[in-house]
Amino acid sequence: MRLPLRHPPPRVDADPRQCAHLDALADALVGVPLGPAAAFTSSVRSRGRHGNALQWHLGLRAHDNDGVPDWEGRIEIKLVSVWRRANGEVTSDKLKVCDIGVDPWSKLSNVLWVFADRLTRVVVGCRSWCLSGEARVSLEASWEADPHFDEPALFVEAREQGGGGSQPVKRAPAYYLAARWLSQVGLLPDPKGVFAFDAIWARDVRAEHGRDPVAHVLTVHNPGAPHRCRRCGGPVNYLADRLREFGWAPARHGMPHGGDCAVRGHFVVSPASLLAPISLPAPHLLEILERREPEGQIWRLCDHVQEPDDHLH
C-alpha cells in the first residue's frame, strides 16, 4: 500500500559535499565481494546484510539506524543490487531510502551510490552524486504525484511481513526510490561485471540450504569439464552451454564433500566476466569470493586503504 509523501521537497539544488577519504575507499571498493563480510556482520536471514557488510568495509558501524547521512553526517551511502535483463540492460529493484520519520531529501542530498552484482555480490561500480539539476526536479515531481496512479519516482510504502500466525507483522512505512528512476537519471553502472540473474534458482537454493550459494571461479578455460572445488577438492559440475551464454551457471557439487560444501548451493562463474579489484591480488580475491577465508579472519577494505592527511572539506 502506498501513502502520500510526508516531507516537502527543498526546491533548490543541494550543496555538493566531498571527502577524499571516502573517494579513496570508493575507488578501492570496485571488484570487492561483499558476501563473506555479510555473513560475518549479520544473520543469514537479514535482508540488509550486504548493506551492513558495505558499512563495515568502509570502517563504519555495520548496524546503523541513525536518521542522518552515513558518512560524517554529510554523505549517504546507498547499496544498489543490479543485474542484467535478457536484452543486456542493467536494472535494479526499488531502493529503500529511509523510514517515514526521516527526511528523504536530506538523506539523498549527497550520496555515494555503490552498485553490487546481485549474483556474486561483487561491487561493480561507485558514483558520487548530488541532488541537483534535472534529477532533483524529476524526483521532486513525486510531491504532487498520485502515489497509486502516477508512478512517482519517490514514494512511501507501508510494509507488512507475515509473522507465522493469522495476523501479519506490521512495520513502519518507509520511503523508496523507483528502480525506473535510477535508470532514467543515468545512475546505473556499465554492464561489465554484472550477470543475468535467475530469481527462481536463487529462491530455491536459499529455501533448500538456508544461506547464499557459493561461487566457484573457473580459472581453467575448458567449458563442460568438471571443476575441482578449491574448498574441498570435490567435483563441481555445470552446463557448459549456460556458462557460455551467461558467464555463469548453476552447479552441482559431487562427492567427496568437505567442510560445509554438502549443505551449500553452488554456481560457477567465468573469470572473464568478473571485475579485477585494485585493492586485492587475484589469489586473495578468489579466496574471498569462494568463501575460503579462515573463520574469523575476514578481509576488511578500510584496513588496506590509507586515509589521506587532508579530506578536502
N, C-alpha and C positions, 0 to 999 in steps of 0.2 A: 504494500500500500504506500503510495506516495503522498507527501504532505507539502504545503507551501513552505518556501524558504523563510527562515526566521530573521536572518541578518541582512540588512540592505547593503548593496554594493558600494564601493568607495567612489566610483565615477571619476577617479583620477589614476594615472599610472603610479605604480609603486616605485619607490627609490631602489635602484639596483644595489645589492649587497654582495660582497665578495669576501672570501677568506682563502689565503694562499695555502694554508694547511689543508683545508677541505679539498681544494683543487688538486693538490698533490695526491691525496688519498683517492680521489675520484679517478685520476689517471691510472693509478695502480690497481684499481678495482676491476677493470675490464679483463675478462678471462678467468676471474676467480670463482670457483664453485662455492655456493652457499650451503649446500646440503649438510656436510659434517658439522658446521657451526650451528645450524638449525637444530640438529639432534642434541648438541651439547647444551644449548641455551634454553630449549623449550621441549614440551611434551610432543610426542608424535601426533597427537590429536589437535594441537594448536593450529588454527587457521593462519595465524600471523607469525608462524615460526621462522619463516625466511626473512621477514622484515626484522624480527628480533635478531637474527644472525647478522644482518647487514649493520644494524646499530652497533653490535658487539665488535664487528670487524673494524668499524670506524672509531672505536675507543669510547663509545657511549654506553649508557646503561641499556642492556638488552630489552628490558621491560620498562617502558616509559609511557605513562598515561597523562603527562602534563599537557596543558592546553596551549603551550607556546611552541614556536618552531624549534625543531630538534637541535640544531647546531648553534650554540651560544645564544639561543633565543632569537636568532636573526634569520636563519635559513632552514626551511623544512626539507626533510629527506623523504622521498617517496619511492618505494619499490614497486615496479610495474612488471608483472609477468606477461611475457609476449610469446607468440608462436606464429607459424606461417599458415595461411589459408591454402586451399588447393590451388589457387591462382598465383601463389608465391608472395602475396602481400602479407606484411606483418600486421598482426592485430593483437588485441588485449581484451580483458574483461573490464567491466566498470570498476572504478577505484574508490575505495573509501577515503574521504578527506579527513573527517573528524566527527566526533559526536555532536549532536544538535546543540548542545550548550556552548560550543566553542565557535568563534567567528571563523568561517572558512576562508574569508578574504584575507585575513591576517595569515592564516596557515599557507595560503597559496601566493602570498606577495613575492616571496623569493624561494625557489625550490631547486634542489638538486634531484633531478629525475634519474633513477637508477633502473635500468632495464635488465631483466634476467630471463633467460630462456626457460620456458615452463617445463620442458622435459628434463634437461640436465641441471637446471638451477645455476647455470653459469652466467655471470654478469656479461652482457653483450654490448653495453653502452651506458654512458652517463652524459647528462646535459644540464648545465646551469641555466636557469630561466627566471625571468621577472614578469610579474603580472602587468602587462603594458600593451599598448597598441591594439591591433585588431583582435588579438587573442583575448585581451581583457574585455573589449566591447562585446565580443561574441559570448563570453561567459556571463557578463552582467545582464544580457538579454534574458537569462533564466529568471530574473526577479519578476518580470512582467508575464512570463510564460505560464500557461496552464500546466500543472505538474503531470496531468494524465494525458492530455491530448496534444500538447505542443512538443513533446520530447525534448525538454530542456537539457542543456549541457551539464548543469549543476542541479541536483535535486536532493530532496530529503526522502528517505525511505524508512518506513517502520520495519523493524526486524523481529521476526519470531522464529524460534527454533524449538523443535519437539523435545520435550523433557522425558519421554518414555511413558508418560501417563496419558490421561484423556485431555489434559489441558496443555497448550504449548507454553514453553518458557519464553516470556517476553523480555526483550532488550530495548534499551533506549534507542529512539530513531537516530539516524546518522546522515551526514552529507556524503554524497557520492558524485564523482565525475563520470559522465558517459564515455564509454570506450570510443564512440564515434567522434567525440570532440578531440580526444588525444590524437587521433589520426588526422582530423581536419586541420588542426593548427600545426601539423608537421613535427610533433614531438617524438613519434615512434622511431626506433633506430633502423639502420640498414639491415637487410636480411642476413648478412654474414653472421654465422654462429647461432641463428635462430632455426629451430627444427619445426616440422609439422608435428602436431600433437594429436594423439589418439586418446580422446577423453574416455571412451568406453574401456579400452585396455587399462588405462591408468586407474579408473574406478574399480575395475575387477581385481587388479593386482593389490591395491590398498585394502579392498574388502577381504581378500584371501589372507594377506600377510600382516595387515595392521600397521604397515610402515611403507616408506618410499622404496621403490626398487633400486637396485644397484646398477651403475653403469660399468660397462667393460669397453675400453678403447682398443680397437683393432689396430695394433701397430704393425702387423704384417699384412700387406695387401694381398689377400687371397680369398676373395668373397666366396662364401659357402663352406670353406674348410672350418672344422671345429676350432674354436678359440680356447686356449688354456687359461683358466681363471688365475689371475695373479694373486688372488686371496688364498686359494687352497690347492690349485693345480688341477682341478676337475675340468671336464669338457663343457664348453658353453656353445650350444647350437642355435642357429638362427636361419632365417630365409635370406639367401643372397640377393634375390630379386628385390625384396623390400629394402634391403640395405642400399642397393644401388639407386633405387628410386628416391628414397627419403633421407639417406645419410645416417639412418639408424634403423633398428629392427628389434622387436620383442625377442627374447631369448629364453631357452630352457637350460638349466644347469643340471648336468648329469652327474652320476657317481664317479669318483668319490666326492663327498661334501666335507668341507672343513669350516670351522667357525660357525657363523650363522647363515652360511650360503644356502642351507637346506630350507630355511624359513624366510627367505627373502625372494622378491621378484627380481628379474634381471632383464637388461637390454644391452645391446651393443651399439656403438657409435663409430662412425668413420672419423679418424683424426683430421682429415682434410676439412671437415665441417666445423671444427672447433676453433675458437679464438685463442691465440697464444698470449698469455699474460706477460707483462713486463716485470712483474713482481715475483714470478715463480719459475724456476727451471723446470723443464719438461718432466723429468722423473718425479719431482715432487707434485706437480700438477696431476699426474696420473695417480699418484698415491692418494691425494685428497679426493679426486673425482671418483675413484673406485672404493672409497671408504676403507683404506688400508692404513691410516694413521694409527699409531699406538693409542690405546684408550687413555683419555685424559691429557693427551698431548696434541691438541688441536691448533693448527697454524692460524695465527691472527694477523691480519693485514697491518694494523696500526703499529705492531711491533717491528715492522720492516720498512716503514716509510718515515724518513727523517722529518721532524717538524721544523719548518723554516723559522729563522730568528724573527722575521717580520711577516706578520699575517696580512699586511696590506689593508688594514682597516683600523 
